[in-house]
Amino acid sequence: MRAGGWLPLALAALHGLAGCGVPDEDAGGGARVLVAVAANFSRTHAELSRRFEARTGVRVEVSVGSTGQLYAQIANGAPFDVFLAADRLRPRLLEEAELILPGTRFTYATGRLALFGPGLDPVRADGLDLRDPRVVNVALANPRSAPYGAAAAAVLDRLGLTPLLTPRLVRGESVSQVLQFVRSGAAELGFVALAQVIDEPADSYWVVPGGYHPPLDQDGVLLPAAAANAAARDYFAFLGSAEAREVIRSSGYAAPALLP
C-alpha cells in the first residue's frame, strides 16, 4: 500500500474518532510522540523529527532497533505511537492481527543496500572484495530479525559466496551494529544501508544492484496508542508530506511519489 490522497482522509477520520482523547505528554507536560524506528532509518528519521519538533514544539522520542525486535515489542504491548519498519512484512502482520489503526499502513521509503569497507582502497564493484582471502571478516545484520541482513544473505547466495563466507561472517543485531563492526575494524566489510554511508567517500562502498535481493520496501503504521494522541497523527501525516519525501530521497532512499 502506498501513501497518497487516501492518507490524509484516513488521518482525518482518526482525528474525528479521537477528538476527546488525551494527548501523550512528556515529563514536562508537553505533547510527545513515541516512535519505533528501524536501525537503517535512524539517521534520516533524526532529521525528520528535528524538523517536526522545530515546527510544532512536540517532542519525538525514538527507540531504535532491528525491525524484528521492535515488532516483537509492539506485539507484546509496547506503547509506541508509530512504527517505521525496514520491511512490509511486520507492519502487515500487525495489521492482520488488528494491532494498528486501520488504513494507516503505507510505504514511506525503499532502501538500498551497500557493502561498506572504508579500509579498502577502493571497494570493488560486484562484491569482488568478498572473494579476497585477505578479507577476514564480513559483517551483516541477523537475517532473521533485520530485513537488510536478509537482503545481504540473498546477495551472498546470488554471488555463490555463502559456503565460502559462512565461517567468516560476523552477525550484528541491526545494521547499526554492523556499521560499528566495520568502523571498529572488527570486520573489513559490512552490508549496511546506503543511507548510513551516503556521506562517506564514494570509493568506500559498493551500492548493491536492486535486482540482487528482494525489494527493501519499508512500511510505516500508526499504532493504537496514537488514537488518543493528536500529535502522533500529525507526525504521521508529516511523514507523508512532500518535505519529508525530499529528506528521505536525499538520504539515499527512494520515496513513493505523492499521489493526487
PAPA-874170 format. One record per atom (N, C-alpha, C, CB): residue in three letters; x, y, z. Coordinates in steps of 0.1 Angstrom, whole numbers, plus 2048, in hexadecimal, padded with zeros to 3 digits. Glycine has a CB too. Example, Ala and Ser with C-alpha at 12.3 -4.5 7.8 and 13.67 -1.06 7.14 Angstrom:
<pts>
Ala8847C784E/Ala87B7D384E/Ala8847DF84E/Ala8717D385A/Ser8807EA847/Ser8897F5847/Ser88180084F/Ser88D7FA839/
</pts>
This chain:
<pts>
Met8097F4800/Met800800800/Met80980C800/Met7F680080C/Arg8068167F8/Arg80E8227F6/Arg80782E7FC/Arg8128247E8/Ala80F838801/Ala809844806/Ala80384C7FA/Ala81384C80E/Gly7F98537FD/Gly7F485C7F2/Gly7E88647F8/Gly7F08547E6/Gly7DE8667EF/Gly7D386E7F3/Gly7CA8687FE/Gly7CA8717E7/Trp7CB85A7FF/Trp7C385480A/Trp7C8857818/Trp7C3845807/Leu7D5859819/Leu7DB85A827/Leu7D586682F/Leu7EA85C826/Pro7D5872829/Pro7CE87D830/Pro7C087A834/Pro7CF88A829/Leu7B887382C/Leu7AB87082F/Leu7AA86683A/Leu7A486A823/Ala7B385C83A/Ala7B3852845/Ala7B7859852/Ala7BD847842/Leu7C0862852/Leu7C486985E/Leu7B9873863/Leu7D187185C/Ala7B387985A/Ala7A888285D/Ala79D87A865/Ala7A2889851/Ala79A86E860/Ala790866866/Ala794862874/Ala78D85985E/Leu7A185F876/Leu7A685C883/Leu7A686888D/Leu7B4857882/His7A8874887/His7A7880890/His799881895/His7AB88C887/Gly78F87F88C/Gly781880890/Gly77E87689B/Gly77887F885/Leu78286A899/Leu77F85F8A3/Leu7868618B0/Leu78385189D/Ala7918688B0/Ala7998698BD/Ala7998778C2/Ala7A78658BA/Gly78F87F8BE/Gly78E88D8C2/Gly78E88F8D1/Gly7838938BC/Cys7898868D9/Cys7898888E7/Cys7958818EE/Cys77C8838ED/Gly79E87B8E6/Gly7AA8748EC/Gly7B387E8F3/Gly7B186C8E2/Val7BB8798FD/Val7C5881904/Val7D287F8FD/Val7C587D913/Pro7D98898F8/Pro7E68878F2/Pro7F18828FB/Pro7EA8948EB/Asp7FA87A8F6/Asp8058768FE/Asp80E882901/Asp80D86B8F6/Glu81488290D/Glu81C88D912/Glu829888917/Glu81489591C/Asp833891915/Asp84088D91B/Asp84189292A/Asp84C894913/Ala84C890930/Ala84D89493E/Ala84B8A2941/Ala85B890944/Gly84D8AB937/Gly84B8B9939/Gly83C8BD936/Gly8548C1931/Gly8348B4932/Gly8268B792F/Gly8238BA921/Gly8228C3937/Gly82D8BA918/Gly82B8BD90A/Gly8278B0902/Gly8378C3904/Ala8228B28F6/Ala81E8A78EE/Ala82A89F8E9/Ala8158AB8E2/Arg8298928E8/Arg83488A8E3/Arg82E87F8DA/Arg83C8848EE/Val83787A8D1/Val83486F8C9/Val83F8648CB/Val8348738B9/Leu83B8588CD/Leu84484D8CF/Leu8458458C2/Leu83F8438DB/Val8518448BD/Val85383E8B0/Val85D8338B1/Val8588498A6/Ala85A8278AB/Ala86381C8AA/Ala86881C89B/Ala85B80E8AD/Val87581D89A/Val87C82088D/Val88681588A/Val88382D88D/Ala88580F87E/Ala88F80587A/Ala89C80C879/Ala88B7FF86C/Ala8A780487D/Ala8B480A87E/Ala8B9810872/Ala8BE7FF882/Asn8B680B866/Asn8BB81185A/Asn8B681F857/Asn8B780884E/Phe8AA82285D/Phe8A482F85A/Phe8A6839865/Phe89582D859/Ser8AE83586F/Ser8AF83E87B/Ser8B584C878/Ser8B7837886/Arg8BF84C86F/Arg8C685886C/Arg8BC862864/Arg8D2856863/Thr8B585C85A/Thr8AC864853/Thr8A086985C/Thr8A685C847/His89C860865/His89186386E/His89586E877/His88C857875/Ala8A186F87B/Ala8A687A884/Ala8A488787E/Ala8B5878888/Glu8A6888871/Glu8A489586A/Glu895898868/Glu8AB89585C/Leu88D88E866/Leu87F890865/Leu879895872/Leu878883860/Ser87D88E87D/Ser87789288A/Ser87C89F88E/Ser87B887894/Arg8898A388A/Arg88E8B088E/Arg8858BB887/Arg89C8B2889/Arg8828B987B/Arg8798C3874/Arg86B8C487A/Arg8788BF865/Phe8668B887D/Phe8588B8883/Phe8588BF891/Phe8538AA884/Glu8628BC899/Glu8638C28A6/Glu8658D18A5/Glu86F8BC8AE/Ala86D8D689C/Ala86F8E489B/Ala8628EB896/Ala87A8E7890/Arg85A8E488E/Arg84E8EB889/Arg8438EA893/Arg84A8E487D/Thr8428E089B/Thr8368DE8A4/Thr8398DE8B3/Thr8308D08A1/Gly8458DD8B7/Gly8488DC8C5/Gly8458CF8CB/Gly8408E78CC/Val8408C58C3/Val83D8B88C8/Val84B8B08C9/Val8348B08BF/Arg84C8A98D4/Arg8588A18D6/Arg8568938D0/Arg85C89F8E5/Val86088F8C7/Val8608828C1/Val86A8798C8/Val8638838B1/Glu86686F8CF/Glu86E8668D6/Glu8708598CE/Glu8698638E4/Val87C8548CC/Val87F8498C3/Val88583D8CA/Val88884F8B8/Ser8808328C6/Ser8878258C9/Ser88C81F8BC/Ser87E81B8D1/Val89981C8BB/Val89F8178AF/Val8A38088B1/Val8AB81F8AB/Gly8A08008A7/Gly8A47F28A8/Gly8A17EB89B/Gly89C7EB8B3/Ser8A47DE89B/Ser8A07D688F/Ser8917D588E/Ser8A77C888F/Thr88C7D4881/Thr87E7D387F/Thr8787C8887/Thr87B7D2870/Gly87F7BC887/Gly8797B188E/Gly8787B389D/Gly8827A588C/Gln8827B98A3/Gln8827BD8B1/Gln8777C68B4/Gln88F7C38B6/Leu8757D18AC/Leu86B7DA8AF/Leu85D7D48AD/Leu86C7E68A6/Tyr85B7CC8A3/Tyr84F7C58A1/Tyr84B7BD8AD/Tyr8507BC894/Ala8547B58B2/Ala8527AD8BE/Ala84D7B68CA/Ala85E7A58C2/Gln8547C18CC/Gln8507CA8D7/Gln8417CF8D5/Gln8597D68D8/Ile83E7D38C8/Ile8317D88C6/Ile8267CD8C7/Ile8307DE8B7/Ala8297C18C2/Ala8207B68C4/Ala81D7B38D2/Ala8257AA8BC/Asn8277B68DB/Asn8267B38E9/Asn8217BF8F1/Asn8337AE8EF/Gly81C7C98EA/Gly8167D48F1/Gly81E7E18F3/Gly8117D08FE/Ala82A7E28ED/Ala8317EF8EF/Ala8297FB8EA/Ala83F7EE8E8/Pro8298058F2/Pro81F8108EF/Pro82481B8E5/Pro81C8178FC/Phe82A8168DA/Phe82E8208CF/Phe8228268C8/Phe8388198C5/Asp8248318C2/Asp8198388BA/Asp81B8348AB/Asp8198478BC/Val8288338A7/Val82B832899/Val836827898/Val83083F893/Phe83581F88E/Phe83F81488B/Phe84381687C/Phe83980688D/Leu85081987B/Leu85681A86D/Leu86080F86C/Leu85E82886C/Ala85B805864/Ala8627F8862/Ala86C7F9857/Ala8587ED861/Ala8747EF855/Ala87D7EE84A/Ala8787E3840/Ala88B7EA84E/Asp86B7DF842/Asp8657D6838/Asp8567D8838/Asp8687C783C/Arg84F7D1830/Arg8417D182F/Arg83A7C6837/Arg83C7D1820/Leu8427BC83A/Leu83C7B0840/Leu8377B384E/Leu8477A5841/Arg8407B9857/Arg83B7BB865/Arg8307C4866/Arg8477C086D/Pro8307D085F/Pro8247D8860/Pro8177D185B/Pro8267E5858/Arg8197C8850/Arg80D7C184C/Arg8087B7856/Arg8117BA83F/Leu8127B085D/Leu80E7A7867/Leu8067AE873/Leu81A7A086D/Leu80B7BA876/Leu8047C2880/Leu7F67C687C/Leu80C7CE884/Glu7F57C986F/Glu7E87CD869/Glu7DF7C186A/Glu7EA7D285B/Glu7E47B5866/Glu7DB7A9866/Glu7D77A5874/Glu7E379E85F/Ala7DF7A987E/Ala7DC7A688C/Ala7D47B1892/Ala7E87A4894/Glu7D07BB88A/Glu7C87C788F/Glu7CF7CE89A/Glu7BA7C2893/Leu7DD7D0898/Leu7E57D78A2/Leu7EA7E489C/Leu7F17CE8A6/Ile7E37E9892/Ile7E67F688D/Ile7D97FE88B/Ile7EE7F687F/Leu7DA80B889/Leu7CE812886/Leu7CA810877/Leu7D0822889/Pro7BE80C874/Pro7BA808867/Pro7BD81385C/Pro7AC804866/Gly7C280E851/Gly7C4817845/Gly7D181F846/Gly7B9820844/Thr7DA81C84F/Thr7E5825850/Thr7F281F84B/Thr7E782985F/Arg7F2813847/Arg7FF80D842/Arg802812834/Arg7FE7FD841/Phe80F817833/Phe81381C826/Phe82281B825/Phe80F82B824/Thr82781A818/Thr835819815/Thr83C827816/Thr838812808/Tyr84482A81F/Tyr84A837821/Tyr85783881A/Tyr84B83B830/Ala85E82D817/Ala86B82D811/Ala86E82080B/Ala87683281B/Thr877820802/Thr87D8137FC/Thr88C8157FD/Thr8798117ED/Gly89280C805/Gly8A080D808/Gly8AA8077FD/Gly8A3806815/Arg8B780A7FF/Arg8C18047F6/Arg8CC7FE800/Arg8C880F7ED/Leu8D17F37FB/Leu8DB7EC803/Leu8E97F07FE/Leu8D97DD802/Ala8F37F2807/Ala9007F5803/Ala90A7EC80A/Ala903804806/Leu9157E9804/Leu9207E280A/Leu92B7EC80D/Leu9267D6801/Phe92D7EE81A/Phe9367F881F/Phe9437F3824/Phe92F80082B/Gly94E7F981F/Gly95B7F5824/Gly965801823/Gly9607EA81B/Pro96580982D/Pro96D81682C/Pro97C81382D/Pro96981F838/Gly980807831/Gly98E804832/Gly9937FE825/Gly9917FA83D/Leu98B7FB81B/Leu98F7F780E/Leu990802805/Leu9857EC809/Asp9998017FB/Asp99B80C7F2/Asp99C8077E3/Asp9A98137F5/Pro9908087DC/Pro98380B7E1/Pro97B7FE7E3/Pro97B8147D7/Val96E7FF7E7/Val9657F47E6/Val9617F17D8/Val9597F67F0/Arg9637E57D3/Arg9617E27C5/Arg9537DE7C2/Arg96B7D77C0/Ala94E7E17B6/Ala9417DD7B2/Ala93E7CE7B2/Ala93D7E47A5/Asp9327CB7B3/Asp92D7BD7B1/Asp9327B47BC/Asp9317B87A4/Gly9367BA7C8/Gly93A7B27D3/Gly9477AB7D2/Gly9307A87D6/Leu9507B07C9/Leu95D7A97C6/Leu9657A77D3/Leu9657B07BC/Asp9647B17DC/Asp96C7B17E8/Asp9687A57F1/Asp96B7BE7F0/Leu95B7A17F0/Leu9567967F8/Leu95E7897F5/Leu9477947F6/Arg9647887E9/Arg96C77C7E5/Arg97A77D7E9/Arg96A77A7D6/Asp97E7897EE/Asp98C78B7F1/Asp9907847FE/Asp99079A7F3/Pro99A77A7FE/Pro99D77380A/Pro9A377C815/Pro9A7768807/Arg9A7788812/Arg9AC79181C/Arg9A1797825/Arg9B479C816/Val995796820/Val98979B828/Val986790831/Val97D79F81E/Val98879283E/Val986788848/Val97778784D/Val98F78B854/Asn97179384F/Asn963793854/Asn95A79C84C/Asn963797863/Val94E79784A/Val94479E843/Val93879F84C/Val940797835/Ala9327AB84E/Ala9277AD858/Ala91A7AF850/Ala92A7B9861/Leu9107A9856/Leu9027AB852/Leu8F97AA85D/Leu8FE7A1846/Ala8ED7B185C/Ala8E37B0867/Ala8DC7A2867/Ala8D97BB866/Asn8D779F872/Asn8D1792874/Asn8C579186A/Asn8CB790883/Pro8C6787860/Pro8BB787856/Pro8AE78385C/Pro8BF77C84C/Arg8AD77D868/Arg8A077A86D/Arg898786873/Arg8A276F878/Ser8A0790877/Ser89979B87E/Ser89B7A8876/Ser89D79D88C/Ala8A47A986D/Ala8A87B5866/Ala8A67B4857/Ala8B67BA869/Pro89D7BB851/Pro89B7B9842/Pro8A77BC83A/Pro8907C283E/Tyr8B07C583E/Tyr8BC7C8837/Tyr8C67BC838/Tyr8C37D583B/Gly8C57B5843/Gly8CD7A9845/Gly8C879E83B/Gly8CD7A4853/Ala8BB79D83A/Ala8B5793831/Ala8B9796823/Ala8A6792832/Ala8B97A381F/Ala8BD7A7812/Ala8CC7A480F/Ala8BB7B7810/Ala8D47A6819/Ala8E27A3818/Ala8E4794816/Ala8EA7A8824/Ala8DD78C81D/Ala8DE77D81B/Ala8DA77980D/Ala8D5776826/Ala8D0780808/Ala8CB77D7FA/Ala8D67817F0/Ala8BE7857F7/Val8DE78C7F3/Val8E87907EA/Val8F37857EA/Val8EE79E7EE/Leu8F77807F6/Leu9017767F6/Leu8FD76A7EF/Leu904773805/Asp8F07667F0/Asp8EB75A7E8/Asp8EC75D7D9/Asp8DD7577EC/Arg8E87697D5/Arg8E976C7C7/Arg8F776B7C1/Arg8E377A7C4/Leu9017707C9/Leu90E7707C5/Leu9157637C7/Leu91677B7CC/Gly90E7597CD/Gly91474C7CF/Gly91F74C7DA/Gly91A7477C3/Leu91E7557E3/Leu9287577ED/Leu9247527FB/Leu92C7657EE/Thr91874D7FD/Thr91474980A/Thr91C73E810/Thr90574480A/Pro91F733809/Pro92872980F/Pro93672E813/Pro92971D806/Leu93C73680A/Leu94973C80C/Leu949745818/Leu94E743800/Leu93F74D81A/Leu940758824/Leu939754831/Leu93976481F/Thr93174A832/Thr92B74683E/Thr93474684A/Thr92473983D/Pro940740849/Pro949740855/Pro94E74D859/Pro954736853/Arg94D757850/Arg953764852/Arg94876F855/Arg95B768846/Leu93C76B856/Leu931775858/Leu930779866/Leu92476F853/Val92F786869/Val92D78C876/Val91F792876/Val93879787A/Arg91678D87E/Arg90879187E/Arg90579C889/Arg8FF785880/Gly8FF7A7885/Gly8FA7B188F/Gly8EB7B0890/Gly8FE7BF88A/Glu8E67B689B/Glu8D87B689D/Glu8D07BF894/Glu8D57B98AB/Ser8D87C988E/Ser8D27D3885/Ser8DD7D887C/Ser8CB7DE88D/Val8D97E0872/Val8E37E6869/Val8EB7F1871/Val8DD7EC85D/Ser8E67F687B/Ser8ED800883/Ser8F97F988A/Ser8E580688E/Gln8F77ED88F/Gln9027E5895/Gln90C7E188A/Gln8FC7D989C/Val9077DD87E/Val9107DA873/Val9197E5870/Val9087D6867/Leu9147F1870/Leu91C7FD86D/Leu9267FF878/Leu91380A86C/Gln9237FC884/Gln92D7FD88F/Gln9387F388D/Gln9267FB89D/Phe9347E7889/Phe93E7DD887/Phe9487E187C/Phe9377D0882/Val9447E7872/Val94D7EB867/Val9557F786B/Val9457EF85A/Arg94F801872/Arg95780C876/Arg961809881/Arg94D81787C/Ser95E7FF889/Ser9687FB893/Ser9737F288E/Ser9607F489F/Gly9717ED882/Gly97B7E387D/Gly9787D5880/Gly9887E7882/Ala96D7D2887/Ala9697C4889/Ala9667BD87D/Ala95E7C4893/Ala9627C4872/Ala95F7BE865/Ala9647C885B/Ala9507BB863/Glu96B7C2850/Glu96F7CB845/Glu9647D083D/Glu97A7C383D/Leu95A7C883B/Leu94F7CB833/Leu9427C983A/Leu94F7C3825/Gly9387D1837/Gly92B7CF83D/Gly91F7D3834/Gly92A7D684B/Phe9147CC834/Phe9097D082D/Phe9007D9835/Phe9007C3828/Val8FE7E5831/Val8F77EF838/Val8ED7F682E/Val9007FA83E/Ala8E57FF834/Ala8DC80782B/Ala8E4812825/Ala8D080D833/Leu8E1815818/Leu8E8820811/Leu8E782D819/Leu8E3821803/Ala8DB82F81F/Ala8D883B826/Ala8E283D832/Ala8CA83B82C/Gln8E8832837/Gln8F2834842/Gln8FF83883E/Gln8F3826849/Val903836831/Val91083982C/Val910843820/Val91782D828/Ile90584981D/Ile904851811/Ile90D85D811/Ile8F685680F/Asp91186181D/Asp91A86D81E/Asp92986981F/Asp91787582B/Glu92C85C81E/Glu93985781E/Glu93F858810/Glu93A848823/Pro94C85780E/Pro952857801/Pro94C84C7F8/Pro961855801/Ala9498507EC/Ala9428467E3/Ala9498397E1/Ala93F84D7D6/Asp95783A7E2/Asp95E82D7DF/Asp95F8247EC/Asp96C8317DB/Ser9588287F7/Ser959820803/Ser94D817804/Ser95982980F/Tyr9448177FA/Tyr93980E7FA/Tyr93580A7EC/Tyr92D814802/Trp92E7FF7EB/Trp9287FA7DE/Trp9197FA7E0/Trp92E7EC7DA/Val9118017D8/Val9038007D8/Val8FE7F47D1/Val8FC80D7D2/Val8F87EB7D9/Val8F47DE7D3/Val8E87E07CA/Val8F07D47DE/Pro8E87DB7BE/Pro8DD7DD7B4/Pro8D07D77BB/Pro8E07D67A7/Gly8C57DE7B9/Gly8B97DA7BF/Gly8B47CC7BB/Gly8AE7E47BB/Gly8B87C87AF/Gly8B47BB7AB/Gly8BB7AF7B1/Gly8B67BA79C/Tyr8C57B27BA/Tyr8CC7A87C1/Tyr8C57A37CD/Tyr8DA7AD7C5/His8BB7A97D1/His8B47A57DD/His8A57AA7DC/His8BB7AB7EA/Pro89C7A47E5/Pro88E7A97E5/Pro88E7B87E8/Pro8867A17EF/Pro8837BF7E3/Pro8827CD7E6/Pro8827D07F4/Pro8757D27DF/Leu8887DB7F8/Leu8897E0806/Leu87E7EB808/Leu8977E580A/Asp8717E7805/Asp8667F0808/Asp8647F1817/Asp85A7EC800/Gln8627FD81C/Gln8617FF82A/Gln85480682D/Gln86D80882F/Asp84C7FF835/Asp83E804839/Asp83E80A847/Asp8347F9838/Gly835814848/Gly83381A855/Gly824818858/Gly836829855/Val821818865/Val81381786A/Val81181F877/Val81080886D/Leu805823878/Leu801829885/Leu7FC81E88E/Leu7F6834883/Leu80081F89B/Leu7FC8148A4/Leu7F18198AD/Leu8088118AD/Pro7EA8108B4/Pro7DE8148BB/Pro7DF8208C5/Pro7D98098C3/Ala7EB8218CB/Ala7EE82C8D5/Ala7EC83A8CE/Ala7FC82B8DA/Ala7ED83A8C1/Ala7EC8478BA/Ala7DE84C8B9/Ala7F28468AC/Ala7D48438BB/Ala7C68478BA/Ala7C38528C4/Ala7BD83B8BD/Ala7CA8538CF/Ala7C885D8D9/Ala7D38688D9/Ala7C78578E7/Asn7DB8688CF/Asn7E68718CE/Asn7E68788C1/Asn7F38698D0/Ala7E08848C1/Ala7DF88C8B4/Ala7ED88F8AF/Ala7D78998B7/Ala7F78928B8/Ala8058958B3/Ala80A8898AB/Ala80E8988BF/Ala80887D8AF/Ala80D8718A8/Ala80687189A/Ala80A8648AF/Arg7FA874899/Arg7F387488C/Arg7F887F883/Arg7E487588D/Asp7FB88A889/Asp801895881/Asp80F89187C/Asp8028A288A/Tyr81788B885/Tyr824887881/Tyr82487C875/Tyr82C88188D/Phe81A873876/Phe81986986C/Phe81587085F/Phe80E85F870/Ala80C87985F/Ala809881853/Ala81588884D/Ala7FD88B856/Phe81D88E856/Phe829894852/Phe83388B84A/Phe83189A85E/Leu83387E84E/Leu83C875848/Leu838872839/Leu83C86784F/Gly82B875836/Gly826873828/Gly827880820/Gly81886E828/Ser82D88B826/Ser82D89881F/Ser838899815/Ser82E8A3829/Ala8368A280C/Ala8408A5801/Ala84E8A8808/Ala83C8B07F8/Glu84E8B0813/Glu85A8B3819/Glu8618A781F/Glu8588BD825/Ala85A89E825/Ala86089282B/Ala865889820/Ala85588A833/Arg85E888815/Arg86288080A/Arg86F885804/Arg85887F7FF/Glu871892803/Glu87E8977FE/Glu889894808/Glu87D8A67FC/Val887894815/Val89189081E/Val89588281C/Val88D89382D/Ile88B87981B/Ile88D86B819/Ile89586880C/Ile87F863819/Arg89186F802/Arg89886C7F5/Arg8A78717F6/Arg8918747E9/Ser8A987C7FC/Ser8B78817FD/Ser8BF879806/Ser8B7890801/Ser8B987180E/Ser8C1868817/Ser8C585B811/Ser8B9866824/Gly8C1858805/Gly8C584C7FF/Gly8BA8427FD/Gly8D0846806/Tyr8AE8467FF/Tyr8A283D7FD/Tyr89A8427F1/Tyr89983D80A/Ala8928397EC/Ala88783D7E3/Ala87B83F7EB/Ala8858327D7/Ala8738497E8/Ala86784C7EF/Ala85C84C7E5/Ala86785A7F7/Pro8518457E8/Pro8458457DF/Pro8418537DC/Pro83A83D7E5/Ala83D8557CF/Ala8388627CB/Ala82B8657D1/Ala8378627BB/Leu8298727D3/Leu81C8767D8/Leu8118737CE/Leu81C8857DC/Leu80686E7D3/Leu7FB86B7CA/Leu7F08767CB/Leu7F585D7CC/Pro7E98797C1/Pro7DE8837C2/Pro7D48807CC/Pro7D88867B4/
</pts>
